[in-house]
Amino acid sequence: MVPTIETASLADTDQVTRVVARAFADDPVTLWVFGGPETFQKALTVLMKDIYLPRGFVTMVEGKAASMWLRPGASNELSLLALLRLIASSVPRAGFRPTLRALKAASRMDALKPKDPFLYLFAIGVDPSAQGQGLGSLLIKDGLREADSQGVPAYLESSKEENIPLYRRHGFEVVKEIQLAAGSPNVWTMLREARG
């Protein structure tokens, strides 16, 4: 039976953020910025509520995989309120320095994004217990149908080099390899050209 993709709502926030945080538990950038999945989940909750639900779409598969996309032309800049909520949720768990590190990393990545409209894959994660079953590919294909229907490219940043072949199978190519700051792990920016 083919797994069903569902559009997530506000009521699914805990489930989506828990799955993505678990999937990113060994992610080099997540560990460098947030120190662990618990703090990352708190940040994801703010981002999902304030950016990805109102300005994009969030999808999930059977509570085992989830993705967070931003629609073309939508700003991913945080409002002042969202920024304050993100800082308030991160500082008590991660401390001021990691929170500042996250904001600086996001600013550096934002500066590298394409200037023309694109569909942005912010995060995609499969619970470790369900990895290798094609759920991530299912979510990527679903998002790329949206990009193709709008005739825009798709863009992402990968913080794990071993994930690059997965994204390449879906048409993404590496644009740039960057270091977010001195001593930080590398990030690969990737673009899939517009099709259709």
N, C-alpha and C positions, 0 to 999 in steps of 0.2 A: 504494500500500500504506500502511495506517495504521500509524504508528510504535507500537511497543510500550512501555508503561510497565512498568518493573521496580522492585521494592522493593530498595533498596540494603542492603548488609550491611557489616560491618567491613572486609571485603576490598576494598570499593569506595571506601574513604575517599579515597585519593589522586585517583581519577578524579572523584569528586563535588566535592571541594574545589577541584580545579584548574579545573573548568568554572565553578563559582560565582565563584571569584576572578577568572577571565578576564572573566566577564560584568560584574563589579563594578569593572573596571579604571578606568572613568571616573566611577564613582559619587562624588558630592560628599562624602557622609559617610564613605565608606570611605577616600577620600583624606585627608580632614581628620583622621580618627582614626588610620589605619594607615600612611598615606604611600604605599601601593601594594599591588598584588595579592599579592606574595610574602608580606608580613607578614600580610595578611588571610587567606591560605590557611593559614598556621600556626595562626592563631586558630580558623579554621573546623574544622581537624582536631581540636582539643581539644573544641570545642563538639559536633561530630558524635559523637565517641566517648563523651563524658561526659553529654550531654544528649539529643541528637536521636535517636540509635539506641535508648538504653534507655527514654526517656520519650515518644518520638514515633515518627515514621517518616520515612524519607528515600526519595525516588523519583528515578528517572532515566530518560531516553529516549536510547537508542543512544549513550551517552557524550557527547551533545551538549547536554543540558539536565538540570538537577537541581533538586529542591526539598527543603526541610527544614521539617518540621511538628512541632509539639508538641501532644500529645493534651489534650483538656479535663481540667482538674483536675490536670494534671502540673505540678509546680513547675519553673520554668526557672532557679531559683537554682542557682548553681554550688556544689558541695561545696567544702570547703576544699582538698582535693587537686586538684580540677579548676581552682580559682582559681589555685592555685600553679603548676600546669602552664601555664595560659594566660599568666600573668605571665612565667614562665620562657621561653616560646616567643616572646613579643612583645618583651620588654625588649631582648634582644640585637640584634634587627633594627630595631625602631622607636624604642627608647629608653624611658626611664622615663616621661617626660611624655606621649607618645602612648598608652602603656598605661594610665596613670592617666586620660587623657581617655576612652578606650574604656570603662573601668569606670564612670566618672561618667555617660557618655552612656547606658549600659545601665541604670543605676539610674534616671535621669530617665525613660526610656521605660517601664520596668517600673511606675513610679508612675502612668502614664496608662492602663495596660491595664484592660479591663473587670473588674469584681469577680466577676461570675458566670462559670461555666465557658464556655470558648470554645476553638475550634481555632485555633492560632496558626501563621501562615505566617511563619517567621523569615526565610527566604531562598529566592529562586527565581532561577535564572540560566540563560541560554542562551548557549552559546559564540558569540562574535561572528560566526563563519563560518556559523552556522546560524540566526541571528535572522531573523524575518519568515516563518518556515515554520509557525507555529502551535504550536510545541513548548511554549512557556510556557503558552499557553491550555490545552493538553492536560493539563499538570501541575496547573494551577489547578482545572480541572473535576474531576480525579481527587480532589484534596484536598477539594473542596466536597461531593463525594458522601459522603465520610467525615463531614463536619459534618452533612449532612442526615440521614444514617443515625442519628446520635446526637441530632438535634434541637437542635443548639447553633449559635450564631453563629460566624463566622470573622473573624479579626482580623489585621491586618498593619500595618507601618509602611513607607511609601514614601519614599525619600530622593531620588527623581527625579520632579519634577513631570510630566515627559512620560510617565511610566508610569501616572499616575492614570486616564486614559481606558481603558487595558487593564483595570485592576481594576474600574472602573465597569461595563464590559461584562459582568463576572461577578457583578454585584450589590453590590459594595463601594461605600460612600459615605464621604466624608471626614468624620471626627469633629472633628479639630482639626489645625491647622498650628502647629508649635512650632519653636523654636530650642533646640537642646540646651545651648548655652552661648553666652556673648558671642562673636561672630565666627564661630560655626559655621554650616554650611548648615542650611536648614530641613528638617523631616521632617513628613510628613502621616500621621496615624494614620487608619486606615480600618476600617470594620466592615461585614460582610454579616450582616444579621439572620438568625436561625434560620428554616429552612424545613422543611416536612414536616409 
